[in-house]
Amino acid sequence: MIEDDAGHKGTAGPSPWVRRFAGLVPPAGPVADIACGGGRHGRLFLDRGHPVVFADRDVSGVADLAGHPGVEIIAADFEGAAAWPLAGRCFAGVVVTNYLWRPSLPRIIDLVGPGGLLLYETFALGNEAFGRPRNPDFLLRPGELFEAVRGRLAVLAYEQRVVTEPKPAVIQHIAARRPDEATT
């Protein structure tokens, strides 16, 4: 198993939501871990035999993976970049957790290739009662993830709820698949 030596702040391992749906990502297909931090989710997919692109503004949390077979590390500013750092690419799996920059959301959804899976989980309104983030610019509105994929991806599961682990928070998460072009 590839360990997260850098340790993602306040998190022990992959999100239970991501673990729950990881097996639905097409086998051996490439996975993008967007705003990867310490790479806890990308590491899970590496362990499952997927090549992984780890992308974040600060890639120091995944520096230990440099040169590892099947790993691509991209230092990318998804908020201020003049050009979209992953333009023209498609992935069998796209994972985003604890990150929201609304202008990038449509582009992130576009990264999901035919038959691919989007796993997205982040904080929602109501989280301000538990701590950070509190700024509504970084908190999803009710149903926002569901609406973001409507007509583009097929929703397999969606929730907004209070979680207690690793700390109390209000989150939304979604698992959604892009229809396979062969079946549409």
C-alpha positions in Angstrom: 0.0 0.0 0.0 1.2 3.5 -0.8 1.2 5.5 2.4 0.5 9.2 2.7 3.6 10.3 4.5 2.8 14.0 4.1 -0.5 13.5 5.8 -3.5 15.5 4.6 -4.4 18.0 7.2 -7.1 16.6 9.6 -7.8 13.5 7.5 -6.7 10.0 8.2 -7.5 8.2 4.9 -9.9 8.2 2.0 -13.4 9.5 2.5 -15.9 6.7 3.1 -17.9 8.1 0.1 -15.0 7.8 -2.2 -14.2 4.3 -0.9 -17.8 3.3 -1.3 -17.9 4.1 -5.0 -14.2 3.5 -6.0 -15.0 0.1 -7.5 -17.3 1.7 -10.0 -14.5 3.5 -11.8 -13.7 1.5 -14.9 -10.8 -0.9 -14.2 -7.3 0.5 -14.9 -8.7 3.7 -16.3 -6.9 7.0 -15.5 -8.1 8.9 -12.5 -7.7 12.6 -11.7 -7.4 13.7 -8.1 -8.2 17.4 -8.3 -7.1 19.7 -5.4 -5.4 16.5 -4.2 -3.6 17.9 -1.0 -1.8 14.9 0.4 -3.2 12.6 -2.3 -5.3 10.3 0.0 -7.8 9.6 -2.8 -5.3 9.3 -5.6 -3.3 6.9 -3.5 -6.4 4.7 -3.0 -6.8 4.5 -6.8 -3.1 3.8 -7.3 -3.5 0.9 -4.9 -6.4 -0.3 -7.1 -4.2 -0.3 -10.3 -5.2 3.0 -11.8 -2.8 5.5 -13.3 -3.4 8.8 -11.4 -3.0 12.5 -12.1 -2.5 14.4 -8.9 -3.3 18.1 -9.4 -3.1 20.9 -6.9 -1.7 24.4 -6.5 0.8 23.0 -3.9 1.9 19.5 -4.8 4.3 19.1 -1.9 1.9 16.7 -0.3 2.4 14.2 -3.1 6.1 14.9 -3.8 7.0 11.4 -2.4 5.2 10.0 -5.5 7.3 11.7 -8.1 8.7 9.1 -10.4 6.3 6.4 -9.3 4.9 4.4 -12.2 1.5 5.5 -13.2 1.8 8.9 -11.4 1.6 12.3 -13.0 1.9 15.3 -10.8 0.6 18.7 -12.0 1.1 21.9 -10.1 -2.0 23.8 -11.2 -3.9 26.9 -10.0 -7.5 26.0 -10.9 -8.7 29.4 -9.8 -6.3 31.8 -11.4 -4.9 29.9 -14.4 -5.2 31.7 -17.7 -5.5 28.3 -19.4 -7.3 25.3 -18.0 -4.5 22.9 -16.9 -6.3 19.7 -17.9 -7.8 21.0 -21.2 -8.7 18.2 -23.6 -8.2 15.4 -21.2 -10.7 12.8 -20.1 -10.6 10.4 -17.2 -12.3 7.2 -16.1 -12.6 8.7 -12.6 -12.5 12.3 -11.3 -12.2 12.8 -7.6 -12.7 16.1 -5.8 -13.0 16.5 -2.0 -13.0 19.5 0.3 -12.7 22.0 -2.6 -15.1 24.3 -4.3 -14.3 27.0 -6.9 -17.6 27.4 -8.8 -16.1 28.7 -12.1 -14.1 25.4 -12.4 -17.1 23.1 -11.7 -18.2 22.7 -15.3 -14.6 22.1 -16.4 -14.2 19.5 -13.8 -17.4 17.7 -14.9 -16.0 17.9 -18.5 -13.0 15.8 -17.4 -15.2 12.7 -16.9 -14.8 10.5 -20.0 -17.5 8.2 -21.5 -18.4 5.6 -18.9 -16.4 7.5 -16.3 -17.3 8.4 -12.8 -17.3 11.7 -10.9 -16.9 11.5 -7.1 -17.3 14.9 -5.6 -17.6 15.8 -1.9 -17.3 19.1 -0.2 -18.8 21.4 2.4 -22.3 22.8 2.2 -24.3 25.6 3.7 -24.8 24.9 7.4 -21.2 24.0 7.9 -20.6 27.4 9.4 -22.1 26.0 12.6 -19.3 23.6 12.9 -16.3 25.7 11.8 -14.4 26.3 8.6 -15.2 27.0 5.9 -17.8 29.5 6.9 -17.7 31.8 3.8 -20.8 31.0 1.6 -18.5 31.4 -1.5 -17.0 28.1 -0.4 -20.1 26.3 0.7 -22.5 24.5 -1.7 -26.1 25.6 -1.8 -28.7 22.9 -1.3 -28.8 20.6 -4.3 -26.0 22.4 -6.0 -23.9 19.4 -7.0 -27.0 17.6 -8.2 -27.9 20.6 -10.4 -24.3 20.9 -11.7 -24.4 17.5 -13.3 -28.1 17.5 -14.4 -28.3 16.6 -18.1 -24.6 15.8 -18.3 -24.0 12.9 -16.0 -26.3 10.2 -14.6 -26.5 10.5 -10.8 -25.9 7.2 -9.0 -26.0 8.6 -5.5 -26.3 12.1 -3.9 -26.6 13.3 -0.3 -26.3 16.4 1.8 -25.9 15.6 5.4 -24.1 16.2 8.7 -21.0 13.9 9.2 -19.2 13.4 12.5 -15.9 12.0 11.1 -13.2 13.1 10.8 -14.9 16.1 12.4 -18.5 17.4 12.4 -19.4 19.1 9.1 -22.2 19.6 6.7 -21.3 18.1 3.3 -22.7 17.3 -0.1 -21.4 14.4 -2.1 -22.3 12.9 -5.4 -21.4 9.9 -7.5 -22.3 10.4 -11.1 -21.5 8.6 -14.3 -21.1 9.9 -17.9 -23.0 7.7 -20.2 -20.8 5.5 -22.4 -21.0 6.8 -25.9 -21.5 3.2 -27.2 -24.8 2.9 -25.3 -26.3 6.4 -26.0 
